[in-house]
Amino acid sequence: MRFTRKLAAVLAGVGVAPFLVVVTAGPASAHGYITSPPSRQANCAAGKVPNCGDIIYEPASVEGLKGQYNCHGGDARWAPLNDDSKPWPAASVGDTVSFNWLITANHATTTWQYFVGGSKIAEFNDHGRQPGRTVKHDVSLGGRTGRIKLLAVWNIADTAMAFYNCVDLQVDQGPGPTTTTTPPTTTPPTTTTTLPPSGPWAAGVAYPTGAQVTYGGAAYRCIQAHTSLAGWEPPNVPSLWQRL
């Protein structure tokens, strides 16, 4: 009887050991989410959006079957992430955006994909490699402007699952082309001065510049406007008259 009990105990131990190995050797779950610009789950975890549900405790756990185009990975627990009526903060960005992931449990990866309005705008292929603690992708938004919702997908290599992140962005148009306006050239009006006819110089006459007179058998041109006085005859005031 004692032998039978010992044998049963040994067999039981042998049976348990393989079970323990199988359980502890299973692959770890992959988790990760975009922290900058903050994804919707990151904003929920930071308390910036009300009524997010349990995602505030598990922002890196939005996992679902591959091939979806939603913010919650088809998991009802994270449905608030799909509610576009919530006051989601939009990060102000330019056309090229650096998306930074925090990986809390790395896993072999096929691709990282980025979508806007159902159209894929970028893809990065890791060919089955495991990511590090953080991952960064520089993505061009293709000239889009205004407010947009971007979907980022992390596809796992050895499972049918992927991780989903939606990121709200406000894309600044940036400075437009500089337009230089050249003011029209204004030509000052031409003033035509009618000079008194050439004639003998006389006192008490207002002579404009350019007027011509004769005096003592010689011709003179006025080089400074003035009213003539006796004693200011052209030969006497070369500062007023130029002999021709």
C-alpha positions in Angstrom: 0.0 0.0 0.0 2.8 2.4 0.9 4.5 1.7 -2.4 1.4 2.4 -4.4 1.0 5.8 -2.7 4.6 6.7 -3.4 4.2 5.7 -7.1 1.1 7.8 -7.4 2.9 10.8 -6.0 5.8 10.4 -8.4 3.5 10.1 -11.4 1.5 13.1 -10.3 4.8 15.1 -10.0 5.8 14.0 -13.5 2.5 15.0 -14.8 2.5 18.4 -13.3 6.0 19.4 -14.4 5.4 19.4 -18.1 2.2 21.4 -17.6 4.2 24.1 -15.7 6.7 24.3 -18.4 4.0 24.8 -21.1 2.3 27.6 -19.1 5.4 29.5 -18.3 6.9 29.2 -21.7 4.0 30.9 -23.5 4.8 34.2 -25.4 4.3 37.5 -23.6 1.5 39.7 -24.9 2.6 42.6 -27.0 1.5 46.1 -26.0 2.2 49.6 -27.1 0.7 53.0 -27.9 1.7 56.4 -29.3 2.7 58.9 -26.7 3.7 61.8 -29.0 1.8 63.5 -30.5 -0.6 62.0 -27.9 -3.0 59.3 -29.2 -6.5 59.2 -27.9 -5.6 56.6 -25.3 -2.7 58.8 -24.2 -5.0 61.8 -23.7 -7.4 59.6 -21.8 -4.7 58.3 -19.5 -3.5 61.9 -18.9 -7.1 62.9 -17.9 -7.5 65.3 -20.7 -10.8 63.7 -22.0 -13.8 62.8 -19.8 -15.6 59.4 -19.7 -12.9 57.3 -21.4 -13.7 54.2 -19.4 -11.1 51.6 -18.5 -8.6 52.7 -21.1 -7.2 55.2 -18.6 -5.7 52.2 -16.9 -4.5 50.4 -20.0 -3.6 52.8 -22.8 -1.3 50.3 -24.4 -3.9 47.5 -24.6 -6.0 48.5 -27.7 -5.5 45.1 -29.5 -7.7 43.5 -32.1 -7.7 41.4 -35.2 -5.6 42.8 -38.1 -7.3 44.6 -41.0 -9.6 47.0 -39.0 -9.9 50.7 -39.5 -11.2 51.9 -36.2 -9.7 53.4 -33.0 -10.7 50.7 -30.6 -9.5 47.5 -32.4 -13.1 46.1 -32.3 -12.9 45.7 -28.6 -16.1 47.0 -26.8 -14.0 47.8 -23.7 -12.3 50.6 -25.6 -15.3 51.9 -27.5 -15.0 55.4 -26.1 -11.9 55.9 -28.3 -14.2 55.6 -31.4 -16.5 58.4 -30.2 -15.6 61.4 -32.4 -18.0 63.6 -30.5 -15.7 63.7 -27.5 -13.5 66.8 -27.0 -10.3 65.2 -28.3 -7.3 67.6 -28.1 -5.6 68.0 -31.5 -1.9 68.4 -31.5 -0.6 71.3 -33.7 1.8 69.9 -36.3 3.3 70.6 -39.7 3.3 68.4 -42.8 5.9 65.9 -41.4 5.1 64.4 -38.0 7.3 62.3 -35.8 5.1 59.6 -34.2 6.7 58.1 -31.0 5.5 54.8 -29.6 6.1 53.4 -26.1 6.4 49.7 -26.2 5.5 48.1 -22.9 5.9 44.5 -24.2 7.8 44.0 -27.4 7.0 41.4 -30.0 8.1 40.4 -33.5 6.6 42.9 -35.9 5.7 42.9 -39.6 4.6 46.4 -40.4 3.6 49.8 -38.9 0.9 51.5 -40.9 -0.5 55.0 -41.0 -3.9 55.9 -42.5 -5.9 59.1 -43.0 -9.5 58.8 -44.1 -9.0 55.1 -45.0 -6.0 55.9 -47.3 -2.6 54.5 -46.3 -0.1 57.3 -46.2 2.9 55.5 -44.8 4.2 52.0 -44.0 7.4 50.8 -42.2 8.4 47.1 -42.5 10.3 45.5 -39.6 10.5 42.1 -41.3 9.7 40.2 -38.1 12.2 42.1 -35.8 11.3 42.9 -32.2 11.1 46.7 -31.5 12.9 48.3 -28.7 11.4 50.2 -25.8 10.5 53.1 -28.0 9.9 53.4 -31.8 9.8 56.6 -33.9 8.4 57.1 -37.4 8.6 60.3 -39.4 5.5 60.5 -41.6 4.5 63.0 -44.2 0.8 64.0 -44.2 1.0 64.6 -48.0 0.1 68.3 -47.8 -3.1 67.8 -45.9 -4.2 70.8 -43.8 -6.7 71.5 -41.0 -7.9 69.0 -38.5 -7.5 65.3 -39.3 -7.8 62.0 -37.5 -4.9 59.6 -38.2 -5.0 55.9 -37.5 -1.8 54.1 -36.7 -1.6 50.3 -36.7 1.1 48.0 -35.3 0.9 44.6 -36.9 2.3 41.7 -34.9 4.3 39.1 -36.9 3.4 35.8 -35.1 -0.2 36.4 -34.2 -3.4 37.5 -36.0 -3.5 40.6 -33.9 -2.6 44.3 -34.2 -2.6 47.3 -32.0 -4.6 50.4 -32.9 -4.1 54.1 -32.1 -6.0 57.2 -33.3 -4.2 60.5 -33.2 -6.0 63.9 -33.6 -3.9 66.5 -35.4 -4.3 70.1 -36.4 -2.1 70.6 -39.4 -0.9 74.2 -39.9 -0.8 75.3 -43.4 2.5 77.2 -42.7 3.6 80.3 -44.4 2.4 80.7 -47.9 4.5 82.1 -50.8 5.7 85.6 -50.2 4.0 88.0 -52.5 5.8 91.2 -53.1 3.6 94.1 -54.2 5.4 96.7 -56.2 3.6 100.0 -55.9 2.9 101.6 -59.3 5.5 104.2 -60.4 4.0 107.6 -60.2 5.3 110.1 -62.6 5.0 113.6 -61.2 3.0 115.8 -63.5 5.1 118.0 -65.8 4.7 121.6 -65.1 5.1 123.8 -68.2 6.2 127.3 -67.4 5.5 129.8 -70.1 8.5 132.1 -70.3 8.0 135.6 -71.2 9.1 136.3 -74.7 12.6 137.3 -75.3 13.1 141.0 -75.1 15.1 143.7 -73.6 15.7 143.4 -69.9 13.6 145.8 -67.7 13.4 146.5 -64.0 10.3 145.4 -62.0 9.7 142.2 -64.0 9.4 138.7 -62.4 11.8 136.6 -64.3 11.5 132.8 -63.9 14.5 130.6 -64.3 15.2 130.0 -68.0 13.8 133.3 -69.2 15.9 135.0 -71.9 16.5 138.7 -72.3 18.8 141.0 -74.2 20.8 143.8 -72.7 23.5 146.0 -74.3 23.4 144.0 -77.5 24.0 140.6 -75.7 21.6 137.8 -74.8 21.2 136.5 -71.3 19.4 133.5 -69.6 17.9 133.8 -66.1 19.6 131.2 -63.8 17.7 132.1 -60.6 14.1 133.3 -60.5 13.8 136.9 -59.2 12.1 140.2 -59.7 14.5 142.6 -61.4 15.5 145.9 -59.8 17.4 148.9 -61.1 21.0 148.1 -60.7 20.5 144.4 -61.2 21.1 144.6 -64.9 22.3 141.2 -66.3 26.0 142.2 -66.6 26.0 143.3 -63.0 24.5 140.2 -61.4 26.1 137.0 -62.9 24.5 135.0 -60.1 21.1 135.8 -61.7 22.0 135.9 -65.3 24.2 133.8 -67.6 25.4 135.4 -70.8 24.7 133.3 -73.9 
